[in-house]
Amino acid sequence: MMLALSAAFASVDDALSFAHEAAVPYVKQGYTVREDAWGGDLGVKDQQAVTAQLFKGNSYWFCLGTDTRGAVITVHIYDSNGKLAESEFWQKGRFAGAKITPEKTGSYYAIVTVEKSPQERSNWALVYGYK
């Protein structure tokens, strides 16, 4: 897993800061945020799939952020069969999160979407924590 950077490095770095900010409440609950992160830029209604190997017995929070003021972003987690697998989801402006406690070890997919934005393209970054 690696951070996929767009041409605007500083903006993806800013988006990464917002993703880490979204993860703060879960760190306080004992989640460890991995150093792995994903990022890029998307147009309105565009989606990006991110693959993660998750393990049965752990709980995970995926936290998403954007540096675009006024943007609305979402993240949802699906299993390898394309079934929605998250147990919780929240969205608040430039932040979003989804929780999953996998029933089995395997590949899961976080789908990042820019729902609306005042800009043609919005930078985003995604991190995840586990416990």
Residue pairs with C-beta under 8 A, 6 or more apart in sequence:
1 36
1 37
1 38
1 50
1 52
2 36
2 38
3 12
3 16
3 37
3 38
3 39
3 125
4 38
4 39
4 40
5 12
5 39
5 40
6 12
6 39
6 40
6 41
6 123
8 41
8 123
11 41
11 67
11 123
12 39
12 40
12 41
12 123
12 125
14 67
14 123
15 39
15 65
15 66
15 67
15 123
15 124
15 125
16 37
16 39
16 65
16 125
16 127
17 65
17 67
18 65
18 66
18 67
18 94
18 95
18 125
19 37
19 39
19 63
19 64
19 65
19 124
19 125
19 126
19 127
20 33
20 63
20 65
20 127
21 65
21 95
22 63
22 64
22 65
22 95
22 96
22 97
23 31
23 33
23 61
23 63
23 97
23 127
23 129
26 33
26 61
26 63
26 97
26 129
27 33
27 129
29 131
30 131
31 59
31 61
31 129
31 130
31 131
32 129
32 130
32 131
33 63
33 127
33 128
33 129
34 127
34 128
34 129
34 130
36 127
36 128
37 125
37 126
37 127
38 48
38 50
38 110
38 112
38 125
38 126
39 123
39 124
39 125
39 126
40 48
40 123
40 124
41 121
41 122
41 123
41 124
42 48
42 112
42 113
42 114
42 121
42 122
42 124
43 114
43 120
43 121
43 122
44 114
44 115
44 116
44 117
44 120
44 122
45 113
45 114
45 115
46 113
46 114
47 111
47 112
47 113
48 111
48 112
48 124
49 109
49 110
49 111
49 112
50 109
50 110
50 111
50 112
50 126
51 107
51 108
51 109
52 60
52 62
52 107
52 108
52 109
52 110
52 128
53 105
53 106
53 107
53 108
54 60
54 100
54 102
54 105
54 106
54 107
54 108
55 102
55 105
56 102
56 103
56 104
56 105
58 101
58 102
58 130
58 131
59 99
59 100
59 101
59 130
59 131
60 99
60 100
60 101
60 102
60 128
60 129
60 130
61 97
61 98
61 99
61 128
61 129
62 75
62 77
62 97
62 98
62 99
62 100
62 110
62 126
62 127
62 128
63 75
63 95
63 96
63 97
63 126
63 127
63 128
63 129
64 73
64 74
64 75
64 95
64 96
64 97
64 112
64 124
64 125
64 126
65 73
65 94
65 95
65 124
65 125
66 73
66 94
66 114
66 117
66 122
66 123
66 124
66 125
67 94
67 122
67 123
68 94
68 117
68 118
68 119
68 122
68 123
69 94
69 118
70 93
70 117
70 118
71 93
71 94
71 114
71 116
71 117
71 118
71 119
71 122
72 91
72 93
72 94
72 114
72 115
72 116
72 117
73 91
73 94
73 95
73 96
73 112
73 113
73 114
73 115
73 122
73 124
74 89
74 91
74 96
74 112
74 113
74 115
75 89
75 96
75 97
75 98
75 110
75 111
75 112
75 113
75 126
76 84
76 86
76 89
76 98
76 110
76 111
76 113
77 84
77 85
77 86
77 98
77 100
77 108
77 109
77 110
77 111
78 84
78 85
78 108
78 109
78 111
79 85
79 102
79 106
79 108
79 109
80 106
80 107
80 108
80 109
85 100
85 102
85 108
86 98
86 99
86 100
87 99
87 100
87 101
88 97
88 98
88 99
89 96
89 97
89 98
89 99
90 96
90 97
90 98
91 97
98 110
100 108
102 108
110 126
110 128
112 124
112 126
114 122
114 124
